[in-house]
Amino acid sequence: MLLSRQSIPLRDVIDAYTVNGAQMLYLGDLAGSLEVGKSADFIVLDRDILALADTGHAADVADTKVLATWFRGDKVYSRPVQP
Protein backbone atom coordinates (compact mmCIF):
# COMPACT_ATOMS: atom_id res chain seq x y z
CA MET A 1 0.00 0.00 0.00
CA LEU A 2 1.39 3.39 -1.03
CA LEU A 3 1.11 6.11 1.55
CA SER A 4 1.12 9.78 0.58
CA ARG A 5 4.24 10.33 2.69
CA GLN A 6 6.00 7.76 0.45
CA SER A 7 5.31 9.65 -2.75
CA ILE A 8 6.59 12.75 -4.51
CA PRO A 9 4.71 15.11 -6.83
CA LEU A 10 4.64 14.13 -10.51
CA ARG A 11 6.18 17.44 -11.55
CA ASP A 12 9.19 16.67 -9.33
CA VAL A 13 9.55 13.23 -10.94
CA ILE A 14 9.48 14.75 -14.43
CA ASP A 15 12.08 17.34 -13.43
CA ALA A 16 14.29 14.61 -11.95
CA TYR A 17 14.34 12.70 -15.23
CA THR A 18 14.64 15.72 -17.52
CA VAL A 19 16.16 19.06 -16.57
CA ASN A 20 17.70 17.94 -13.26
CA GLY A 21 19.03 14.71 -14.79
CA ALA A 22 20.70 16.65 -17.58
CA GLN A 23 22.23 19.06 -15.05
CA MET A 24 23.63 16.18 -12.97
CA LEU A 25 25.29 14.79 -16.11
CA TYR A 26 26.66 18.25 -17.00
CA LEU A 27 24.50 18.24 -20.14
CA GLY A 28 22.14 21.04 -19.14
CA ASP A 29 23.29 23.22 -22.04
CA LEU A 30 22.52 20.40 -24.52
CA ALA A 31 19.48 18.55 -23.18
CA GLY A 32 16.91 18.31 -20.42
CA SER A 33 14.41 20.89 -21.64
CA LEU A 34 12.89 21.97 -24.94
CA GLU A 35 14.79 25.08 -25.94
CA VAL A 36 16.36 26.44 -29.10
CA GLY A 37 19.79 24.85 -29.57
CA LYS A 38 19.14 21.83 -27.36
CA SER A 39 18.52 18.25 -28.43
CA ALA A 40 14.84 17.79 -29.26
CA ASP A 41 14.21 14.65 -27.19
CA PHE A 42 10.58 14.19 -26.12
CA ILE A 43 7.56 11.91 -26.11
CA VAL A 44 3.94 12.52 -27.06
CA LEU A 45 1.40 10.97 -24.69
CA ASP A 46 -2.26 10.08 -25.14
CA ARG A 47 -3.32 12.15 -22.12
CA ASP A 48 -2.23 15.12 -20.05
CA ILE A 49 -0.49 13.47 -17.08
CA LEU A 50 0.04 16.79 -15.31
CA ALA A 51 -3.69 17.52 -15.41
CA LEU A 52 -4.36 14.04 -14.02
CA ALA A 53 -1.97 14.63 -11.14
CA ASP A 54 -3.26 18.16 -10.50
CA THR A 55 -6.87 16.96 -10.27
CA GLY A 56 -6.20 14.07 -7.91
CA HIS A 57 -6.12 11.30 -10.52
CA ALA A 58 -2.40 10.50 -10.44
CA ALA A 59 -3.14 6.76 -10.34
CA ASP A 60 -4.52 7.05 -13.90
CA VAL A 61 -1.06 8.03 -15.16
CA ALA A 62 -0.23 4.31 -15.15
CA ASP A 63 -2.64 3.80 -18.07
CA THR A 64 -0.86 6.39 -20.25
CA LYS A 65 0.36 5.30 -23.68
CA VAL A 66 3.30 6.78 -25.57
CA LEU A 67 2.11 7.83 -29.04
CA ALA A 68 5.47 8.97 -30.42
CA THR A 69 9.09 9.39 -29.39
CA TRP A 70 11.45 12.01 -30.82
CA PHE A 71 15.23 11.87 -30.38
CA ARG A 72 17.54 14.64 -31.57
CA GLY A 73 14.65 16.05 -33.59
CA ASP A 74 13.84 12.82 -35.42
CA LYS A 75 10.78 10.67 -34.83
CA VAL A 76 12.13 7.27 -33.77
CA TYR A 77 8.87 5.65 -32.65
CA SER A 78 5.22 5.95 -33.58
CA ARG A 79 2.55 3.85 -31.90
CA PRO A 80 0.62 1.81 -34.46
CA VAL A 81 -2.89 3.11 -35.09
CA GLN A 82 -5.53 0.85 -33.57
CA PRO A 83 -8.53 0.12 -35.83
N, C-alpha and C positions, 0 to 999 in steps of 0.2 A: 504494500500500500504506500503510495506516494503522499507525503505530507507537504503542505505548502512551505514549511521551513526547509525542505530538502530540494526546493526548486529555485530556479532563477528566471527572471523575465526573458521572454523570447527575444526582445530587442538586444539584450545583453549577450545572448547566445549567438545571434547573427553577427554582432560586432566582434565577438571573440574569434569567429571563423573567417572574418573578412578583414576589416580595417585593422583591428588589433593584431590578428595573426600576421598580416603583412608587415606591420611595424616590428613585431618580435623577430621576424626573419630579415629585418633591415631592407625590406622591399616596398616600404610605404610610398616611395616616389614612383614605383612602377605598377603596383597592384593594390588590391584591397578595397577600392572604391571606384565608382564609375565617374571618371573625370577625363577631360581632354589630355591626351598624352600617356595615359595609363592603359594597361592591357585590358581589353574588353572581355572579361571573364564573368559570365552570369548565367542564371537559369531563368526560365519562364515557368511559372506554376499555374495550376488550374484554379487556384483560389488565392485570396488575399490573406496570408497567414498572420499578418500583423493585425488586421481587422478582427480575425478570429480571437487572437490573444487579447486584444483590447476590449472585446465584448464578453469575455469570460468563457470562450469556447476553445481554449488552447488545446484541449484533448482532441479536437477535430483536425488539428494540424497533421496528425498521424495518417490521415486519409488522403493527404495531398499527393498529387501526381506531378512529376516533372514533364512539361510539354516540350521543352527544347533546352539545349545546353549550347552556350557560345564560349569559345576559348580563343583568346587573342583576336577577337573580332570575326571569327569564322564559326558558323553553325556546325557543331560536331555530333549533335544528336537531335532527332526529332521523333517524338512519340508517334507511333503509327495511329492513323485515324481509325476509330472504332465505328463499324457500320451501325 
